[in-house]
């Protein structure tokens, strides 16, 4: 992972709720960097918290994050990390899954086109005028048949395009007011 991720990127790629991430930032788990940025240990931690599925105290979560951060600091990913004498965290599998999604997403993003001359600079799929956020928004609406409709209407899109368009739309929401349109004579 070349850079640290924003809150929106972390939420999209790890599949946690934004309020969960913001609470962990508020509790000081990830340091005091402003705005907060998330590297692999923080992303693995957020994924672990999502998978645990039970509430724990802030001190317990700080302990879990410290164990994950220390385990990943040595470059090699340990298979398991002991949380207590009776509880072990399968860190290897979770870390590889997070790494894989990050690497695949970054490679996929490298293929989208952002050109002011095409759709006003809105990110589009290569060799098309189809915007990434259009497909992502269709998926985010949550309709059961959205993926089927997309496949019928845009057969050239791969499964990964559809999956990552949704993540991209979550990670990079459109902000600001719409641009004013240029009219003839101006």
N, C-alpha and C positions, 0 to 999 in steps of 0.2 A: 504494500500500500504506500503510494508515494506521498500522499498528503493526509492531513487530518480532516475528518468530515464535520459538517455542520449538524445542528440538531435535526433539521428536515431530512438530510441524507441518512443519518443514523436511524431515524424513525422508519423511513422507507425501506432501507436495506436489511434491517434486523427484525422488523415486524413488531415493534413495540409502540405503545401509545405515546404521543408527544408529552402528555402530562407526566407519565412515568419518567421520561428522560429529564424533563425540567425539574421534577422533584429531586432526582438524584443529584442534579447540578446544584440545586438549592441547598441540599444537605452537605455539599462540599466533597462528594465522592471523587470527582474528577479534577480537583484543583480549583484555582480561582481565575483561570484564563477567561477573558471576556472579549468577544463572545466565545462560548465554550466550543472546543474542538475535540473530536473523538478519534482515537487511534485504535488499533486492533484490540488491545486488552479491554478497553471500554466497550467496544462493540461485542466482544465475546461475553463480557459480564452482562450486558443488557440482554443478550440472547439467553444466557443462563437464567437470569431472573424471570424472563418470559416463560421458559420451559419449566422452572420449578413449580410455578402455579400456586404458591402459598405465600402468605404474608410473613415478613421477618422484620426485625427491628433495624433501625438505621445502623447500629453498631454491628449487627450480624452481616448486613449488606456491605459495610465497609470492610469487614474481615474477608468476605467472599471476594470482593474486588481486589484487595491486597494480595490474596493468594493467587488469583488469576494473573494479575500484573507481574508478580514475582516469578510465577511459573513461565510466563512468556518472555520475560526479560533476558533469558539466557539463550534465546535464538531457537532452540529446539522445543517443540511442543510436547510436553509430557502427556502420556495417555490418560492418566488419572491424577487428581489432586485430592488429598485427604482434607475434608472439612472438619471432621471430628472422628473420634475412635469408631463410630458406627456409620459414618456418612462419607461417601466418596463421590467426587465430581468427575464425570467422564469428559475431560477437557479436550482431548485429542479430536474427537469427532466433531464437537461443536466448533472448535477453532478452524478445522479444515472446511466445514460448511460455510462459515462466515468468510474465510479467505476466498473460497471458490466464488461465492456470490459477488464479492468485491472485485475480484479479478475479471470475471465475466462481464460485470456491469461496466467497468472502466473500458474494457476492450469494445464492448457494444457502443458506448458513448463516442468512442473515437470514430465510428462510422456514420454518425448522424451529421447532417450538414446545417451550419448556421451561416447564412449569407444574407446580407441586407437586401440583395436583389431578388431573393426567393422568399416569398410569403412574409416580406417585411422583416426578415431576420429571425422569424420563428423557427425553432429547430424542426427539421424535416428528415424523413428517411431518404437515404441516398437515391439519386436518380428518380426522385418523385417530388410532388408538391404536397404530399400528405404529411401533416404536422404530427409530431410525436405526441403532443398534448391532446390532440383530437382522439387518438387511439387510447391514450391513457385515461382520458375523461370517460370514454365509453366503458372502459373496464371498471373504473371507480364508481360508476353509477350503480353497480351491483346487480344488474339484470342478469338473470340466469343464462340467457341466450346471447349475451354480448360477444363472447369469443366466437361463437358460431357465425354471427352476423359479420364480424370483422373478417373472418376467414373467407366468407362468401364474397364480400365486397372488395377485399384486398388480398387476393390469393398469393401474391408475391411476398407477403409478410411471413416471417418464420415465427415459430412459437416463442422464441427468445425475444423477438421484436415486440410481441404483444405483452409478454411478461414484463420486460424492462421499460416499455412505454408507460405502463402503470406506475412502476417505481420512479421513473424519471418525473412524471407529473406530480407525484407526492413529494419528491426530493427538491424539485425546482418549480414551485408554484409561480404562476404568472402574477406579477405584482405591478402596482402603479395604475395610472389612468391610461386609457387607450390613446394611442397617438392620434394627433389631429391629421385629417386627410388633406392632402394638397389638392387644391382645385385649380382649374385652368385660369390663367390670368394672374396668379399669385407668384 
